[in-house]
Amino acid sequence: DDLVILINFTPQTYDTYRIGVPREGTYIELFNTDATSFGGSGYMNHTLIPSESIEWHGKENSISIRVPPIGGVIFKLTQIQS
């Protein structure tokens, strides 16, 4: 499985943080430490996120995500685009 993990050690939230991904496709948030079930504020990525052909972090494709404050998120590639 292709997983993308991001940890934010600052109290800043990001509405549109771009991160490079290993492959073109659609990503889903598997885990978010800011989920209300963990006592967080619920600053989540609720939809599927298609990658874009925008080079970022040394990768050919990237996704734009919401990043919670002082928390971590994990995304999984769910569908490879052809």
Contacts in CASP RR format, 6 or more apart in sequence:
PFRMAT RR
TARGET T0000
AUTHOR 0000-0000-0000
METHOD contacts of the structure
MODEL  1
DDLVILINFTPQTYDTYRIGVPREGTYIELFNTDATSFGGSGYMNHTLIP
SESIEWHGKENSISIRVPPIGGVIFKLTQIQS
1 76 0 8 1.000
1 77 0 8 1.000
2 21 0 8 1.000
2 22 0 8 1.000
2 23 0 8 1.000
2 76 0 8 1.000
2 77 0 8 1.000
3 30 0 8 1.000
3 74 0 8 1.000
3 75 0 8 1.000
3 76 0 8 1.000
3 77 0 8 1.000
4 19 0 8 1.000
4 20 0 8 1.000
4 21 0 8 1.000
4 22 0 8 1.000
4 27 0 8 1.000
4 63 0 8 1.000
4 74 0 8 1.000
4 75 0 8 1.000
4 76 0 8 1.000
5 72 0 8 1.000
5 73 0 8 1.000
5 74 0 8 1.000
5 75 0 8 1.000
6 17 0 8 1.000
6 19 0 8 1.000
6 65 0 8 1.000
6 67 0 8 1.000
6 72 0 8 1.000
6 73 0 8 1.000
7 71 0 8 1.000
7 72 0 8 1.000
8 14 0 8 1.000
8 67 0 8 1.000
8 68 0 8 1.000
8 69 0 8 1.000
8 70 0 8 1.000
8 71 0 8 1.000
8 72 0 8 1.000
9 70 0 8 1.000
9 71 0 8 1.000
10 69 0 8 1.000
10 70 0 8 1.000
11 69 0 8 1.000
11 70 0 8 1.000
12 69 0 8 1.000
13 43 0 8 1.000
13 66 0 8 1.000
13 67 0 8 1.000
13 68 0 8 1.000
13 69 0 8 1.000
14 65 0 8 1.000
14 66 0 8 1.000
14 67 0 8 1.000
15 66 0 8 1.000
16 64 0 8 1.000
16 65 0 8 1.000
16 66 0 8 1.000
17 64 0 8 1.000
17 65 0 8 1.000
17 66 0 8 1.000
17 67 0 8 1.000
18 54 0 8 1.000
18 56 0 8 1.000
18 62 0 8 1.000
18 63 0 8 1.000
18 64 0 8 1.000
18 65 0 8 1.000
19 56 0 8 1.000
19 57 0 8 1.000
19 62 0 8 1.000
19 63 0 8 1.000
19 65 0 8 1.000
20 56 0 8 1.000
20 57 0 8 1.000
20 58 0 8 1.000
20 59 0 8 1.000
20 61 0 8 1.000
20 62 0 8 1.000
20 63 0 8 1.000
21 27 0 8 1.000
21 51 0 8 1.000
21 59 0 8 1.000
21 61 0 8 1.000
21 62 0 8 1.000
21 63 0 8 1.000
21 75 0 8 1.000
21 77 0 8 1.000
22 59 0 8 1.000
22 77 0 8 1.000
23 51 0 8 1.000
23 61 0 8 1.000
23 77 0 8 1.000
23 80 0 8 1.000
24 51 0 8 1.000
24 53 0 8 1.000
24 60 0 8 1.000
24 61 0 8 1.000
24 80 0 8 1.000
24 81 0 8 1.000
25 50 0 8 1.000
25 51 0 8 1.000
25 61 0 8 1.000
25 77 0 8 1.000
25 78 0 8 1.000
25 79 0 8 1.000
25 80 0 8 1.000
25 81 0 8 1.000
26 48 0 8 1.000
26 49 0 8 1.000
26 50 0 8 1.000
26 51 0 8 1.000
26 77 0 8 1.000
26 78 0 8 1.000
26 79 0 8 1.000
26 81 0 8 1.000
27 48 0 8 1.000
27 49 0 8 1.000
27 50 0 8 1.000
27 51 0 8 1.000
27 63 0 8 1.000
27 75 0 8 1.000
27 76 0 8 1.000
27 77 0 8 1.000
27 78 0 8 1.000
28 48 0 8 1.000
28 49 0 8 1.000
28 75 0 8 1.000
28 76 0 8 1.000
28 78 0 8 1.000
29 44 0 8 1.000
29 45 0 8 1.000
29 46 0 8 1.000
29 49 0 8 1.000
29 65 0 8 1.000
29 73 0 8 1.000
29 74 0 8 1.000
29 75 0 8 1.000
30 74 0 8 1.000
30 75 0 8 1.000
30 76 0 8 1.000
31 72 0 8 1.000
31 73 0 8 1.000
31 74 0 8 1.000
32 42 0 8 1.000
32 43 0 8 1.000
32 44 0 8 1.000
32 45 0 8 1.000
32 68 0 8 1.000
32 71 0 8 1.000
32 72 0 8 1.000
32 73 0 8 1.000
32 74 0 8 1.000
33 40 0 8 1.000
33 68 0 8 1.000
33 71 0 8 1.000
33 72 0 8 1.000
33 73 0 8 1.000
34 40 0 8 1.000
34 41 0 8 1.000
34 42 0 8 1.000
34 43 0 8 1.000
34 44 0 8 1.000
34 68 0 8 1.000
34 69 0 8 1.000
34 71 0 8 1.000
34 72 0 8 1.000
35 42 0 8 1.000
35 44 0 8 1.000
36 42 0 8 1.000
40 68 0 8 1.000
41 68 0 8 1.000
42 68 0 8 1.000
43 66 0 8 1.000
43 67 0 8 1.000
43 68 0 8 1.000
43 69 0 8 1.000
44 66 0 8 1.000
44 68 0 8 1.000
45 65 0 8 1.000
45 66 0 8 1.000
45 73 0 8 1.000
45 75 0 8 1.000
48 78 0 8 1.000
49 63 0 8 1.000
49 64 0 8 1.000
49 65 0 8 1.000
49 75 0 8 1.000
50 63 0 8 1.000
50 81 0 8 1.000
51 61 0 8 1.000
51 62 0 8 1.000
51 63 0 8 1.000
51 81 0 8 1.000
52 61 0 8 1.000
52 62 0 8 1.000
52 63 0 8 1.000
52 64 0 8 1.000
53 60 0 8 1.000
53 61 0 8 1.000
54 61 0 8 1.000
54 62 0 8 1.000
55 61 0 8 1.000
55 62 0 8 1.000
56 62 0 8 1.000
63 75 0 8 1.000
65 73 0 8 1.000
65 75 0 8 1.000
67 73 0 8 1.000
END
